[in-house]
C-alpha cells in the first residue's frame, strides 16, 4: 500500500436503493405527521397542567413521527459507502453527506452478537468514537454498546479486503499506543 493509497468500497445499486428508499419513505412519513405530533404534545402538556390525563391518541400521535424518523435514520446507516485512506475512513452518512473518521477514532471490528447471524464472513460492525446519532442508535439496537457502529456486510465490493485494512489500521494504532506507554 502506497503512502497516499485511497480505496473506495461501495455497495451494488440494489443494496443502496434498498436502504435509501425505505429511509426516505420513513422520513417523509415522519415529517408529514410531525405537525400532528406537535399538536399532540401541546395537548398533552396543557392536559397535564390542568390535572387531566393523557390520551392514547395523543401518545400515538406524538410517538408515530418520532418512531418513523428514528427507524428511517437507522435504516440509512445500512449499505454505507466507505473510502479508506492512510489517515482514516470517509463514510457516507445521510445519503448525501460524508463524515471522516480518523484511524485513532476507530475502536475495532466486531461480529454482531445476534444468534444465527454472527458469521464474520457475512457482516461486521466497525466501532468508532464518533459518528451520527443514528449510528449510535444502531449500536444500541444491536446491543454492541454505546459507541456508534458502522455496519458493513458481505455485499460491499471488496468486503474481505476492507475488513482486513480496517483491522490492520486498528492493530497499528494499538501498537503505537503501547509504544507511547
C-alpha positions in Angstrom: 0.0 0.0 0.0 1.5 3.4 -1.0 1.5 6.3 1.3 -1.4 8.0 -0.4 -3.4 4.9 -1.2 -7.1 5.6 -1.5 -9.6 2.8 -2.0 -13.4 3.2 -2.4 -15.7 0.4 -1.3 -19.4 0.6 -2.3 -22.5 -1.5 -2.5 -24.3 -2.5 -5.6 -27.1 -0.3 -6.7 -29.8 -2.7 -5.5 -28.4 -2.7 -2.0 -28.0 1.1 -1.8 -31.6 1.6 -3.0 -32.9 -1.0 -0.6 -31.6 1.2 2.2 -32.3 4.7 0.7 -35.9 4.2 -0.5 -37.4 2.9 2.8 -35.4 5.5 4.8 -36.7 8.3 2.6 -40.3 6.9 2.9 -40.0 6.8 6.7 -38.5 10.3 6.8 -41.4 11.6 4.6 -44.0 9.9 6.9 -42.2 11.2 10.0 -42.1 14.8 8.7 -45.6 14.7 7.3 -47.1 13.6 10.6 -44.8 15.8 12.7 -47.3 18.8 12.8 -49.9 16.4 14.3 -47.3 15.2 16.8 -46.5 18.7 17.9 -50.2 19.4 18.4 -50.5 16.2 20.4 -47.5 17.3 22.6 -49.1 20.7 23.2 -52.4 19.0 24.0 -50.7 16.6 26.4 -48.8 19.4 28.1 -52.0 21.5 28.6 -53.9 18.5 29.8 -51.2 17.7 32.4 -51.1 21.3 33.6 -54.8 21.2 34.1 -54.6 17.9 36.0 -56.1 15.8 33.3 -55.0 12.5 32.0 -53.1 11.6 28.8 -55.0 10.2 25.9 -53.8 7.2 24.0 -54.5 9.0 20.7 -52.2 11.9 21.7 -49.4 9.5 22.7 -49.7 7.7 19.4 -49.7 11.0 17.5 -46.6 12.1 19.3 -44.7 8.7 19.1 -45.6 8.0 15.4 -43.4 10.7 13.8 -40.6 10.1 16.3 -40.5 6.3 15.6 -40.7 6.8 11.8 -37.8 9.3 11.9 -35.7 7.1 14.2 -36.3 4.0 12.1 -35.6 6.0 8.9 -32.3 7.2 10.3 -31.2 3.8 11.5 -32.1 2.3 8.1 -29.9 5.0 6.5 -26.9 3.5 8.3 -27.1 0.3 6.2 -25.2 -0.1 3.0 -22.9 2.8 3.6 -20.2 3.6 1.1 -16.7 3.8 2.6 -13.4 5.4 1.3 -10.3 4.2 3.1 -7.2 6.4 3.2 -4.0 6.2 5.2 -5.3 8.8 7.6 -8.8 7.3 8.1 -12.1 6.5 6.5 -14.7 8.7 4.8 -18.2 7.3 5.4 -21.3 8.3 3.5 -24.0 9.3 6.0 -27.4 10.8 5.5 -27.4 9.8 1.8 -25.6 13.0 0.6 -23.2 13.8 3.4 -19.8 12.3 4.2 -18.1 12.0 7.6 -14.4 11.5 8.1 -13.3 9.1 10.8 -9.5 9.3 11.6 -7.9 5.9 12.4 -7.4 7.0 16.1 -11.2 7.0 16.4 -11.7 3.5 15.1 -12.0 1.2 18.1 -12.2 -2.1 16.4 -14.1 -4.6 14.3 -16.6 -6.8 15.9 -19.0 -9.5 14.8 -22.6 -8.7 15.8 -23.9 -10.7 18.8 -27.0 -11.9 17.0 -27.8 -15.6 17.2 -27.6 -17.2 13.8 -26.0 -14.1 12.3 -22.7 -13.9 14.0 -20.6 -15.1 11.0 -17.7 -12.7 10.2 -18.0 -13.7 6.6 -21.5 -12.1 6.4 -21.1 -8.8 8.2 -19.1 -6.9 10.8 -19.5 -3.8 12.9 -16.8 -1.2 13.0 -17.0 0.5 16.4 -15.9 4.2 16.3 -15.7 7.0 18.8 -17.9 9.5 16.8 -20.5 9.2 14.1 -24.2 10.1 13.8 -26.9 9.7 16.3 -28.4 7.0 14.1 -25.2 5.0 14.1 -25.3 5.2 17.9 -29.0 4.0 17.8 -28.0 1.1 15.5 -25.3 0.2 18.0 -27.8 0.2 20.9 -30.3 -1.7 18.8 -27.8 -4.5 18.0 -26.5 -4.5 21.6 -22.9 -3.7 20.8 -22.5 -0.9 23.3 -23.0 2.8 23.4 -20.4 3.7 20.8 -21.6 4.2 17.2 -21.1 1.4 14.7 -20.6 1.3 11.0 -22.3 -1.7 9.7 -20.5 -3.5 6.8 -21.8 -6.6 5.2 -20.7 -9.1 2.5 -22.4 -7.2 -0.3 -19.9 -4.4 -0.3 -17.4 -4.7 -3.1 -14.1 -5.9 -1.6 -15.6 -6.9 1.8 -12.7 -9.1 2.9 -10.1 -6.5 1.8 -12.0 -3.7 3.6 -12.3 -5.5 6.9 -8.6 -6.6 6.7 -7.5 -3.0 6.0 -9.5 -1.6 8.9 -8.2 -4.3 11.3 -4.6 -3.6 10.2 -5.0 0.1 11.0 -6.6 -0.7 14.3 -3.7 -3.0 15.2 -1.2 -0.3 14.1 -3.0 2.2 16.4 -2.8 -0.2 19.3 0.9 -0.8 18.7 1.5 3.0 18.6 -0.4 3.4 21.9 1.7 0.6 23.6 4.9 2.2 22.4 4.0 5.5 23.9 3.5 3.9 27.4 
